[in-house]
Amino acid sequence: MTAQILDGKATAAAIKTGLKARVDALRARGITPGLGTLLVGDDVGSQKYVAGKHRDSEQIGVRSIRRELPGTATQEEIEVVVRELNDDPACTGYIVQLPLPRGIDTNRVLSLMDPDKDADGLHPTSLGRLVLNEPGPLPCTPRGIIALLREHGVELNGAHVVVVGRGITVGRSIPLMLTRRSENATVTQCHTGTRDLPALLKQADVIVAAAGVPHLIKPEDVRPGAAVLDVGVSRDEHGKIVGDVHPGVAEVAAWISPNPGGVGPMTRAQLLVNVVEAAERAAGE
Ligand SMILES: Nc1nc2c(c(=O)[nH]1)N[C@@H](CN(C=O)c1ccc(C(=O)N[C@@H](CCC(=O)O)C(=O)O)cc1)CN2
């Protein structure tokens, strides 16, 4: 391996240490931030991610509010829980774990959330604020990727970033975030309809692989010196994570995020950043 590791575990741990001090300051004023999660169904990956979110919350003194529904829950049953979380004063921010079961109108569920409690940055108001360049919660995985690159000194200013994927949690919003003046990158967004993906990948200073296709990004697609972020999570027959990036890429790239241990822990840490920021905003800071 020649690439340097974009260590999400260590970076997330440092972020959580900083957040704990802010939570302690809020609690000293009688304000305890509370993270709510709504998990629908029994997807093993989603269960793990939600458990990790609550483990992190507890470590920094954020209260956990867990709501779960079976995979057979109806649209109406899900909406009832969303309204309860909106009305629960102990819940200062919450997320609806995605994906929701087939047949559920995800956009409708997200749009029923109180935008002031949107800890995921996925409410239409939050995404609108991002487009308009106004302050608000930001989607956790893109925010985590940018923080991870910054922490390791990877230059974004003027960089050509190739994003592969157009999903709701990463692909849709990361180009908006990377092209803000503060990041100042140039983005090419690719997806299943892209012609000659390898030719575009080869031009990238930074690759964000969020397609959910095992080993889609091959060593020969990557320019020596590039940074490669592996966001994709597929699982093999033993339940082991297989990312979007072929292991051989570590011999070519200058920087690579491990998977697990890269973008995942950063996603969870940025969720807590959103929760703490929302509690601070509500406290008038
Ligand atoms: N409401 C949301 N749903 C989903 C989001 C999101 O940001 N908001 N993103 C993904 C999943 N995700 C967050 O929920 C997530 C993915 C991975 C991890 C993580 O910590 N992964 C570990 C490995 C865990 C394992 O062994 O499986 C790692 O990478 O080290 C946390 C959160 C889709 N849904």
Ligand as a Chemical Component Dictionary entry (heavy atoms), coordinates in Angstrom:
data_LIG
# 
_chem_comp.id                   LIG 
_chem_comp.type                 NON-POLYMER 
_chem_comp.pdbx_formal_charge   0 
_chem_comp.three_letter_code    LIG 
# 
loop_
_chem_comp_atom.comp_id 
_chem_comp_atom.atom_id 
_chem_comp_atom.alt_atom_id 
_chem_comp_atom.type_symbol 
_chem_comp_atom.charge 
_chem_comp_atom.model_Cartn_x 
_chem_comp_atom.model_Cartn_y 
_chem_comp_atom.model_Cartn_z 
_chem_comp_atom.pdbx_ordinal 
LIG N1  N1  N 0 -31.042 9.019  7.577  1  
LIG C1  C1  C 0 -29.911 8.585  7.004  2  
LIG N2  N2  N 0 -29.877 7.372  6.473  3  
LIG C2  C2  C 0 -28.723 6.960  5.893  4  
LIG C3  C3  C 0 -27.568 7.772  5.881  5  
LIG C4  C4  C 0 -27.666 9.064  6.441  6  
LIG O1  O1  O 0 -26.700 9.870  6.425  7  
LIG N3  N3  N 0 -28.860 9.439  7.007  8  
LIG N4  N4  N 0 -26.379 7.285  5.368  9  
LIG C5  C5  C 0 -26.233 5.871  5.093  10 
LIG C6  C6  C 0 -25.847 5.014  6.249  11 
LIG N5  N5  N 0 -25.211 5.638  7.389  12 
LIG C7  C7  C 0 -25.887 6.543  8.116  13 
LIG O2  O2  O 0 -26.944 6.314  8.582  14 
LIG C8  C8  C 0 -24.017 5.090  7.969  15 
LIG C9  C9  C 0 -23.215 4.253  7.254  16 
LIG C10 C10 C 0 -22.075 3.678  7.849  17 
LIG C11 C11 C 0 -21.767 3.957  9.165  18 
LIG C12 C12 C 0 -20.625 3.347  9.863  19 
LIG O3  O3  O 0 -20.307 3.751  10.956 20 
LIG N6  N6  N 0 -19.979 2.340  9.276  21 
LIG C13 C13 C 0 -18.872 1.666  9.893  22 
LIG C14 C14 C 0 -19.032 0.165  9.671  23 
LIG C15 C15 C 0 -20.227 -0.409 10.347 24 
LIG C16 C16 C 0 -20.426 -1.863 9.961  25 
LIG O4  O4  O 0 -19.621 -2.680 10.374 26 
LIG O5  O5  O 0 -21.371 -2.162 9.241  27 
LIG C17 C17 C 0 -17.560 2.108  9.236  28 
LIG O6  O6  O 0 -17.597 2.529  8.066  29 
LIG O7  O7  O 0 -16.528 2.006  9.878  30 
LIG C18 C18 C 0 -22.580 4.814  9.863  31 
LIG C19 C19 C 0 -23.680 5.377  9.276  32 
LIG C20 C20 C 0 -27.552 5.311  4.570  33 
LIG N7  N7  N 0 -28.645 5.714  5.355  34 
# 
loop_
_chem_comp_bond.comp_id 
_chem_comp_bond.atom_id_1 
_chem_comp_bond.atom_id_2 
_chem_comp_bond.value_order 
_chem_comp_bond.pdbx_ordinal 
LIG N1  C1  SING 1  
LIG C1  N2  DOUB 2  
LIG C1  N3  SING 3  
LIG N2  C2  SING 4  
LIG C2  C3  DOUB 5  
LIG C2  N7  SING 6  
LIG C3  C4  SING 7  
LIG C3  N4  SING 8  
LIG C4  O1  DOUB 9  
LIG C4  N3  SING 10 
LIG N4  C5  SING 11 
LIG C5  C6  SING 12 
LIG C5  C20 SING 13 
LIG C6  N5  SING 14 
LIG N5  C7  SING 15 
LIG N5  C8  SING 16 
LIG C7  O2  DOUB 17 
LIG C8  C9  SING 18 
LIG C8  C19 DOUB 19 
LIG C9  C10 DOUB 20 
LIG C10 C11 SING 21 
LIG C11 C12 SING 22 
LIG C11 C18 DOUB 23 
LIG C12 O3  DOUB 24 
LIG C12 N6  SING 25 
LIG N6  C13 SING 26 
LIG C13 C14 SING 27 
LIG C13 C17 SING 28 
LIG C14 C15 SING 29 
LIG C15 C16 SING 30 
LIG C16 O4  DOUB 31 
LIG C16 O5  SING 32 
LIG C17 O6  DOUB 33 
LIG C17 O7  SING 34 
LIG C18 C19 SING 35 
LIG C20 N7  SING 36 
# 
